[in-house]
Every structure is written in C-alpha cells, then in structure tokens.
C-alpha cells in the first residue's frame, strides 16, 4: 500500500503519525508463514504486471548452493 500511495502522491504526501501504543501478540514463525507467502506473492504479481520479473516460467528459479559459488 505504501508503494501505491508513494506513486500516487509522492514522498511529500506521506507522513508518519503517532497512533499511541499498538501491541502485537507474539506468534511462532510457523504462524507467520501464510502472511509472508501472501506478501511475496503480491510483490511477484506486481513486478510481473510491471514487466520487471522475468525468467520464472511458472516456477521458482533454482539457485546453486552458496558454497559452490566463487566470488570474483
């Protein structure tokens, strides 16, 4: 949503406000997985719509293990 607001009104149109105190209940990492998947899916869909996401062809791109990659 912040990206949409930024695109519509620019940085000058965004302000931070104090909403007093908001307490989130702590959750195990496994409980946050569905939310994280939704956020990632939304970002990927937006990038694809903007033509900035290439090479997925319907599936994730498999990367080599880090220890097998040499730093030039």
C-alpha positions as CSV (number, residue, x, y, z in Angstrom):
1,X,0.0,0.0,0.0
2,X,2.8,2.4,0.7
3,X,4.2,1.9,-2.8
4,X,0.8,2.7,-4.2
5,X,0.5,5.9,-2.1
6,X,4.0,6.9,-3.0
7,X,3.3,6.6,-6.7
8,X,0.0,8.5,-6.4
9,X,1.0,11.4,-4.1
10,X,4.8,11.3,-3.9
11,X,7.0,11.3,-0.9
12,X,5.8,14.7,0.1
13,X,2.3,13.3,0.5
14,X,3.3,10.6,3.0
15,X,3.5,11.4,6.8
16,X,4.2,9.3,9.9
17,X,1.8,9.7,12.7
18,X,1.8,8.5,16.3
19,X,-1.1,6.1,16.9
20,X,-0.2,5.7,20.6
21,X,0.7,2.1,21.5
22,X,-0.1,-0.9,19.5
23,X,0.7,-4.3,20.9
24,X,1.1,-7.3,18.6
25,X,0.8,-10.7,20.2
26,X,3.9,-12.8,19.6
27,X,3.4,-15.7,17.2
28,X,5.7,-18.6,16.3
29,X,7.4,-18.3,13.0
30,X,5.3,-21.1,11.5
31,X,2.1,-19.0,12.1
32,X,3.6,-16.1,10.1
33,X,4.3,-18.3,7.0
34,X,0.9,-17.7,5.3
35,X,1.2,-13.9,5.7
36,X,4.8,-14.0,4.3
37,X,3.7,-16.1,1.3
38,X,0.8,-13.7,0.6
39,X,3.2,-10.7,0.7
40,X,5.7,-12.4,-1.6
41,X,3.0,-13.5,-4.0
42,X,1.7,-9.9,-4.1
43,X,5.1,-8.4,-4.8
44,X,5.8,-11.0,-7.5
45,X,2.5,-10.4,-9.2
46,X,3.0,-6.6,-9.2
47,X,6.6,-7.0,-10.6
48,X,5.3,-9.3,-13.3
49,X,2.5,-6.8,-14.2
50,X,5.1,-4.0,-14.5
51,X,7.3,-6.2,-16.7
52,X,10.1,-6.3,-14.1
53,X,10.0,-10.0,-13.3
54,X,11.4,-12.4,-15.9
55,X,12.5,-16.0,-16.2
56,X,10.1,-17.6,-13.7
57,X,8.1,-19.6,-16.3
58,X,5.6,-20.6,-13.6
59,X,8.1,-21.9,-11.1
60,X,10.9,-20.7,-8.8
61,X,14.4,-20.3,-10.2
62,X,16.8,-22.8,-8.6
63,X,20.0,-21.2,-7.4
64,X,23.2,-23.1,-6.7
65,X,24.4,-23.6,-3.1
66,X,26.3,-20.6,-1.8
67,X,29.4,-22.6,-1.1
68,X,29.6,-23.6,-4.7
69,X,29.7,-20.0,-5.9
70,X,33.0,-18.3,-6.1
71,X,33.5,-14.6,-5.6
72,X,35.4,-12.9,-8.4
